[in-house]
Amino acid sequence: MTALSGWENFYVIVGSSAGALIGLQFVVMTLLADMPIREGTAQAGHAFATPNIVHFGAVLLLAALVSVPWNGVLAAAILWGSLGFIGAAYSGIVARRMRAQEVYKPEFEDWLFHAILPFVAYASLAGSAFSGYAHPRGSMFAVAAASLLLLFVGIHNAWDAVTYHVFTQRRKQDAKVQTGQNGGQ
């Protein structure tokens, strides 16, 4: 019996949730596709929308990695550690994209949920890989915590994006249409 045993139900729940949320993100993006595209929107999307899919994908990948019937924890730890290092680097890229885009001025909450918390989750994955062989039980709890953190960060960010588009951007669009400022569209 390895340290990975007993986590099956947890990762079935977390992994299937991440997979469903990836699909839901695509549905939402499709529904928002009819909104007018402002200059710089793609740049903002790379900073605020794309990371959600990456985080949900990371959770789905973690669920798959931990569900493989490994003979021990070492191979899984190497893989989740690699994901942690890649994710931490990606968090830095996201922070740079947040600063570079000009469509929206990020507030503290945006920095927290789009850059800081994902970095913490990925860094804890990387860190837990180093202790995976010596302390497999504790490492598995760290991986589980990182998975949940990424899942909840993604949920928060997806909800935040939808409410921004529906309550801020849609109202601006409707106000322009009502005052005849739609530029002949």
N, C-alpha and C positions, 0 to 999 in steps of 0.2 A: 504494500500500500504506500503510494507516494504522497508527497505534500500536496499534490494537485487533486488528489481524491477528495471528494466531498464538496467540491466547488461546482459541480455540474449544473445544479439547479440555478445557482446564482448567475452563471454565465449564459445559461439558456434565456433567462429573463433579461439580463443586461444586453446580450448580443441581439436578441430578437427586437428589443426596444430600439436599439441603435439602427438596425436594418429598417424598421418601420419608419423611424424618424427621417432617415435618408430619403425614403420614398415620399414622405410628406413634404420635405423641403422642395422636391421637384414639383409637386402639385402646387404648392404655394407660389413658387417662382413662375409657373405657367399661368396662374391666375393673375399675377401682378404684371405679366408681360405686356398687357395692353396699356399700361401707364406710359406717358411720354418719357423719353429718355433725355435726361439733361446731360450737358457736357460734364465729363468726369465721373459719370455714374459707374462705368465699368471699373474704373480705378477704385471707387468706394466699394464695389462688389467684391473685389479681390481682398479688400481689408476686412469687410464685415460679413459677407455671405459665404464665400468659399471656405473660410476656416470652419464653419459649422459642419460642412460635409466632411472635411478632413477629420475633425474630432469624432464625429459619429462613425466614420470609417475606421478610425483608430480603435474605438471601443469594439466595433464588430470584429476587427482583426485580433484584438486581445482575447475576445471571447472564443474565437476559433483556435488561437494558439494554446490557450490554457485547456481547451477541451480535447486536444490531441492526446491520445493515450501514450504519453512519454514514459520511458522507463525510470526517469528521474527528472529533477527540476532544472538541471544545468542547461540543456538545449533550449528549453522554454525561456529561461532567464536571459540567455544570450539574445534571443529574439526580442523579448519585451524590453530589454535594455537598449537594443539597437533602435527600436521604435521610440523609446524615451529620448535618446540623443537626437534623432531626426526630428521628433516633435518639438523638442526644446529649441532647436535651430529654427524650425518653422515658426515658432512663437516670436522669435526675434524678427523674422521676415514680416510677420503680420504687424508687429509694432511699427516697423519702418513704413509699411504701407499705410497704416493709420495716420502717421505723421504726414506722409506725402500727399494723400488725397485731400481735395479741397471742397468736396460737396457737403461735408458735415464736420463740425468741430467736436471731436470726442471729449466727453466729460469723464470724471473719475470712474464712474460706473462702467463706462465703455473700456477704459484702460484695464480695469479690474477683470472684467469678464472676457475680454478679447485678447489680452496679452498676459496679465499677471497670473491668473488662475490656471489657464492652460499651461503656462511655463511651469508652474508648481506641479501640476499633474504629470507632465512629461518628465520633469526632473526627478520626481519621486519614482517613476518607472525606471529611469536610468539608475538611480541610487539603489533601488531594491534589487536590481540585477546583480550588483556587487555582493549583496548579502544573501542572495538566493540559495547558494550552495550551503553556506554555513548556518543560515537561519531561514529555512524554507517556509515555515509556518508564518513567521512575521512578514516575510517578503510577499507571500500570497495575500495577506491583508493589505499591504501597501499597494499591490497591483489592483486589488478590488477597490480600494479607496480612490486610486487614480482613475479607474474606469468610471466609477460613479461621478467623480468630479467632472470628467470630460463630458459625460452624458448630461449632467445638469447644466453645465456651462453651455453646451449646445442647445439645450431646451430654452434656457434663458435668452440666449442670443437670437435664436430663431423667433421667439415670441416678441422680443424687442424690435427686430427688423419688421415683422408683420405689423405691429402696432404703429411703428414709425411710418410705414408706407400707407396704411389705412387711415390713420388719424391725422397725420401731418401732410404727407405728399398728396393724398387724394383730396383733402380739403382745399389745399392750395390750387389743385387742378380744377375742382368744382367752382371755386371762387373766380378763377380766370374765365371759365365758361360763362358764369352768370353775369360777369361785367363786360363780356364781349372781348376779352383780351387773349383769346386763344390763338391769335395769329393766323386766322383763316383756316384752322384745322377742323 
